[in-house]
Amino acid sequence: MSIERDLVSPEPEGDERLIEAALRPKRLDEFIGQGRVREQLSLVLESALRRSRPPDHVLMSGGPGLGKTTLAMIIAAELGAPLRMTSGPALERAGDLAAILSTLSEGEVLFVDEIHRMARPAEEMLYLAMEDFRVDIVVGKGPGATSIPLDIAPFTLVGATTRAGLLPAPLRDRFGFTAHMDFYEVDELERVLHRSARLLSVELPPEGAHEIARRSRGTPRIANRLLRRVRDFAEVRVEGVITRDVAAAALNLYEVDAEGLDRLDRAVLDALLRKFGGGPVGLSTLAVAVGEEPETVEVVAEPFLVRQGLLARTPRGRVATASAWMHLGLTPPPDAFGAGVIPGLLDGA
Ligand SMILES: Nc1ncnc2c1ncn2[C@@H]1O[C@H](COP(=O)(O)OP(=O)(O)OP(=O)(O)O)[C@@H](O)[C@H]1O
């Protein structure tokens, strides 16, 4: 049995991108949260505009659904420049990239999503393009091969990655500015939700927004998705208004709990506590206990549980924290991992 978990996945589901397009903030002052990134970026853009030069290349790092694509579009809009979009996996050969670079217009913004997944030859071509606005087109093969230099228009590369650590240093070093996107605070997500509700003509009182925001795993994409589900519930069951109780009832129905944990997250915690006494237990044993692949448990459920301070990865295996016991309404044993530690300090353990 595999547990359905689209609702709180940070990746876009089905045709969600279409709906998202309608909800995207268009300018920097509409972009909610990420205060430091916004301020730094507005300086970079403002000074480029004053100098009438394209700004330095920008790297954005952070998890899916935190607003990287939105920010890339905003950068182009603020510069009044056209935007070209591609992604690392689409750049399999150097020629794929050359075809794009050679047709850029002056000042154009080139957005490369998942830039860490670009093929090596394309990556090497990009170094020169970023630094000297030039590409070397290799003609022929073997000893007879020659390279023809080709000037390209000055442009701004905006790269997005969920894994900044996977970028080779020479590529990382060529970005003049790196924006680290963090998870959003509950009050920021409330603002995202109020804005989306306005655009979707949904009546959303503050306490309804708060209830949805706290279950949204720090991610605007999830917040917007939960809002749509709650709206459906409110329309069908209670004629529209999303009160706190309506939001809670809807999300309970969809099995997203008060902290944003879904069925898989809870199944993992439940097995860890009830079957293995809180651990330590190996990943594959834990995965068998919940009927999932180890990779699903590791990639999908664990990062959020770790971030919430509910689970720790230790050299001896997975361990439940004292907060995990309490989350499931159980009394933690006195020696529970993290007992006496302020929840949150275990993040990233
Ligand atoms: N700061 C924000 N303010 C308002 N809405 C936001 C913000 N950040 C993201 N969103 C909304 O969340 C949705 C997802 O954002 P976006 O597509 O930019 O994320 P992403 O980081 O590029 O994710 P991915 O890499 O998976 O595409 C969009 O609908 C966008 O409007």
The ligand as an ORCA input file, in Angstrom:
! r2SCAN-3c Opt
* xyz 0 1
  N       6.592     35.149     -1.521
  C       5.470     34.776     -2.101
  N       4.372     35.527     -2.045
  C       3.222     35.116     -2.603
  N       3.060     33.950     -3.291
  C       4.136     33.169     -3.394
  C       5.380     33.541     -2.818
  N       6.277     32.572     -3.082
  C       5.619     31.629     -3.797
  N       4.342     31.991     -3.978
  C       3.339     31.195     -4.692
  O       3.634     29.810     -4.528
  C       3.534     29.106     -5.770
  C       4.822     28.377     -6.049
  O       5.864     29.304     -6.260
  P       7.036     29.044     -7.320
  O       6.539     28.280     -8.498
  O       7.691     30.359     -7.565
  O       7.992     28.125     -6.452
  P       9.409     27.507     -6.850
  O      10.311     27.737     -5.677
  O       9.859     28.007     -8.152
  O       9.076     25.986     -6.919
  P       9.579     24.931     -8.036
  O      11.058     24.996     -8.025
  O       9.002     23.630     -7.524
  O       8.926     25.384     -9.305
  C       3.147     30.162     -6.812
  O       1.762     30.113     -7.051
  C       3.461     31.482     -6.180
  O       2.530     32.441     -6.544
*
